[in-house]
């Protein structure tokens, strides 16, 4: 049993605040990338998704030229 639950509550409150700050920073970075035309790339369940300029997600990398394989 925890002998000092007050410290645990403080730790969770601090963790919650850090998570909030991090979430806001990520959202701001995503929006800035969109404004600057920089692609956002996401990974869900081991698959890579590319955000298209219209906001849709694609499994194909739109930033690689077709037939650009090594010769």
Residue frames as a rotation matrix with the C-alpha (Angstrom) as fourth column:
UNK 1
0.580 0.815 0.000 0.00
0.815 -0.580 0.000 0.00
0.000 0.000 -1.000 0.00
UNK 2
-0.096 -0.590 0.802 1.25
0.518 -0.718 -0.466 3.49
0.850 0.371 0.374 -0.83
UNK 3
-0.135 -0.033 -0.990 2.19
0.984 -0.125 -0.130 5.32
-0.119 -0.992 0.049 2.35
UNK 4
-0.537 -0.071 -0.840 1.97
0.150 -0.989 -0.012 8.75
-0.830 -0.133 0.542 0.70
UNK 5
-0.012 0.615 0.788 -1.02
0.932 0.293 -0.215 8.93
-0.364 0.732 -0.576 -1.67
UNK 6
0.695 0.246 -0.676 -0.69
0.125 -0.967 -0.224 12.72
-0.708 0.071 -0.702 -1.85
UNK 7
-0.272 -0.874 -0.402 2.59
-0.452 -0.252 0.856 12.42
-0.850 0.414 -0.326 -3.75
UNK 8
-0.643 0.114 0.758 0.99
0.581 0.716 0.386 9.92
-0.499 0.688 -0.527 -6.13
UNK 9
0.475 0.877 0.064 -1.86
0.762 -0.374 -0.529 12.35
-0.440 0.300 -0.846 -6.82
UNK 10
0.472 -0.398 -0.787 0.68
-0.320 -0.909 0.267 15.12
-0.821 0.126 -0.557 -7.44
UNK 11
-0.625 -0.750 0.217 2.63
-0.113 0.362 0.925 12.87
-0.772 0.553 -0.312 -9.79
UNK 12
-0.289 0.601 0.745 -0.50
0.885 0.465 -0.032 12.02
-0.366 0.650 -0.666 -11.78
UNK 13
0.718 0.543 -0.436 -1.48
0.383 -0.831 -0.404 15.69
-0.581 0.124 -0.804 -11.95
UNK 14
0.054 -0.800 -0.597 1.99
-0.484 -0.544 0.685 16.59
-0.873 0.252 -0.417 -13.25
UNK 15
-0.732 -0.283 0.620 1.90
0.292 0.691 0.661 13.73
-0.615 0.665 -0.423 -15.75
UNK 16
0.212 0.907 0.365 -1.52
0.873 -0.007 -0.488 14.89
-0.440 0.422 -0.793 -16.94
UNK 17
0.681 -0.013 -0.732 -0.20
-0.100 -0.992 -0.075 18.44
-0.725 0.125 -0.677 -17.44
UNK 18
-0.401 -0.900 -0.169 2.84
-0.403 0.008 0.915 17.19
-0.822 0.435 -0.366 -19.38
UNK 19
-0.529 0.293 0.797 0.63
0.686 0.700 0.198 15.04
-0.500 0.651 -0.571 -21.62
UNK 20
0.600 0.790 -0.127 -1.62
0.601 -0.550 -0.579 18.06
-0.527 0.272 -0.805 -22.31
UNK 21
0.352 -0.570 -0.742 1.37
-0.451 -0.798 0.399 20.24
-0.820 0.194 -0.538 -23.20
UNK 22
-0.678 -0.654 0.335 2.75
-0.081 0.519 0.851 17.53
-0.730 0.550 -0.404 -25.47
UNK 23
-0.143 0.725 0.674 -0.59
0.860 0.427 -0.278 17.03
-0.489 0.540 -0.685 -27.24
UNK 24
0.765 0.397 -0.507 -0.95
0.176 -0.887 -0.427 20.75
-0.619 0.237 -0.748 -27.90
UNK 25
-0.043 -0.881 -0.471 2.62
-0.547 -0.374 0.749 20.91
-0.836 0.290 -0.466 -29.26
UNK 26
-0.677 -0.164 0.718 2.01
0.378 0.759 0.530 17.97
-0.632 0.630 -0.452 -31.62
UNK 27
0.328 0.885 0.330 -1.22
0.826 -0.099 -0.555 19.53
-0.459 0.455 -0.763 -32.94
UNK 28
0.669 -0.143 -0.729 0.55
-0.222 -0.975 -0.013 22.84
-0.709 0.171 -0.684 -33.53
UNK 29
-0.442 -0.897 -0.014 3.40
-0.361 0.164 0.918 21.08
-0.821 0.411 -0.396 -35.37
UNK 30
-0.402 0.385 0.831 0.93
0.739 0.673 0.046 19.19
-0.541 0.632 -0.555 -37.59
UNK 31
0.687 0.719 -0.104 -0.93
0.552 -0.610 -0.568 22.39
-0.472 0.333 -0.816 -38.46
UNK 32
0.346 -0.650 -0.677 2.32
-0.475 -0.743 0.471 24.24
-0.809 0.159 -0.566 -39.18
UNK 33
-0.648 -0.572 0.503 3.45
0.083 0.603 0.793 21.42
-0.757 0.556 -0.344 -41.47
UNK 34
0.054 0.767 0.639 0.16
0.900 0.240 -0.363 21.63
-0.432 0.595 -0.678 -43.36
UNK 35
0.801 0.243 -0.547 0.49
0.096 -0.954 -0.283 25.41
-0.591 0.174 -0.788 -43.77
UNK 36
0.061 -0.897 -0.437 4.05
-0.652 -0.368 0.663 25.03
-0.756 0.244 -0.607 -45.06
UNK 37
0.602 0.260 -0.755 3.17
-0.781 0.389 -0.489 22.16
0.166 0.884 0.437 -47.40
UNK 38
-0.593 -0.804 0.054 5.36
-0.783 0.559 -0.272 19.67
0.188 -0.204 -0.961 -45.55
UNK 39
0.018 0.663 -0.748 3.88
-0.340 0.708 0.619 16.17
0.940 0.243 0.238 -45.63
UNK 40
-0.073 0.043 0.996 2.65
-0.979 0.188 -0.080 14.55
-0.191 -0.981 0.029 -42.43
UNK 41
-0.222 -0.072 -0.972 3.32
-0.407 0.913 0.025 10.82
0.886 0.402 -0.232 -42.21
UNK 42
0.146 0.391 0.909 1.60
-0.988 0.110 0.112 8.59
-0.056 -0.914 0.402 -39.66
UNK 43
-0.694 -0.314 -0.648 2.07
-0.339 0.936 -0.090 4.99
0.635 0.157 -0.757 -38.54
UNK 44
0.087 0.766 0.637 -0.87
-0.989 0.142 -0.035 2.94
-0.118 -0.627 0.770 -37.26
UNK 45
0.674 0.242 0.698 -0.58
-0.340 0.940 0.002 -0.74
-0.656 -0.239 0.716 -36.39
UNK 46
-0.078 -0.852 0.518 2.67
0.265 0.483 0.834 -1.11
-0.961 0.203 0.188 -38.30
UNK 47
0.164 0.168 0.972 1.39
0.986 0.016 -0.169 0.50
-0.044 0.986 -0.163 -41.52
UNK 48
-0.707 -0.467 -0.531 2.59
0.413 -0.882 0.226 3.86
-0.574 -0.060 0.817 -42.86
UNK 49
0.357 0.854 0.378 -0.02
0.912 -0.230 -0.340 6.37
-0.203 0.466 -0.861 -44.01
UNK 50
-0.799 -0.588 0.123 0.67
0.597 -0.755 0.269 9.56
-0.066 0.289 0.955 -45.94
UNK 51
0.069 0.818 -0.571 -1.52
0.504 -0.522 -0.688 12.62
-0.861 -0.240 -0.449 -45.57
UNK 52
-0.248 -0.056 0.967 -2.50
0.956 -0.174 0.235 14.00
0.155 0.983 0.096 -48.96
UNK 53
-0.963 -0.180 0.198 -2.95
0.166 -0.982 -0.085 17.76
0.210 -0.049 0.977 -49.50
UNK 54
-0.266 0.942 0.203 -6.76
-0.365 -0.293 0.884 17.33
0.892 0.161 0.422 -49.36
UNK 55
-0.155 0.129 0.979 -6.47
-0.987 -0.064 -0.148 15.70
0.043 -0.990 0.137 -45.90
UNK 56
0.859 0.463 -0.219 -7.08
-0.470 0.882 0.022 12.11
0.203 0.084 0.976 -47.00
UNK 57
0.101 -0.817 0.567 -4.72
-0.688 0.355 0.633 9.34
-0.718 -0.454 -0.527 -45.92
UNK 58
0.721 0.035 -0.692 -3.02
-0.619 0.481 -0.621 7.07
0.312 0.876 0.368 -48.46
UNK 59
0.774 -0.482 0.411 -0.91
0.115 0.745 0.657 3.94
-0.622 -0.461 0.632 -48.18
UNK 60
0.448 -0.609 0.655 1.11
0.878 0.163 -0.449 4.99
0.167 0.776 0.608 -51.24
UNK 61
-0.120 -0.605 -0.787 3.89
0.607 -0.672 0.424 7.54
-0.786 -0.427 0.447 -50.85
UNK 62
0.796 0.513 0.321 2.76
0.563 -0.433 -0.704 10.49
-0.222 0.741 -0.634 -53.01
UNK 63
0.745 -0.559 -0.365 6.18
-0.470 -0.827 0.308 12.10
-0.474 -0.058 -0.879 -52.74
UNK 64
-0.318 -0.810 0.493 8.05
-0.043 0.532 0.846 9.39
-0.947 0.248 -0.204 -54.65
UNK 65
-0.138 0.214 -0.967 8.10
-0.950 -0.305 0.068 9.58
-0.280 0.928 0.246 -58.43
UNK 66
0.794 0.456 0.401 6.67
-0.312 0.873 -0.375 6.52
-0.521 0.173 0.836 -60.21
UNK 67
0.881 -0.464 0.092 9.27
0.393 0.612 -0.686 4.14
0.262 0.641 0.722 -61.68
UNK 68
0.559 -0.717 0.417 12.03
-0.701 -0.677 -0.224 5.66
0.443 -0.167 -0.881 -59.57
UNK 69
0.946 -0.225 0.234 13.47
0.042 0.801 0.598 2.24
-0.322 -0.555 0.767 -58.70
UNK 70
0.148 -0.982 -0.115 17.23
-0.478 -0.173 0.861 1.66
-0.866 -0.072 -0.495 -58.79
UNK 71
0.716 0.071 -0.694 18.69
-0.694 0.173 -0.699 0.81
0.070 0.982 0.173 -62.18
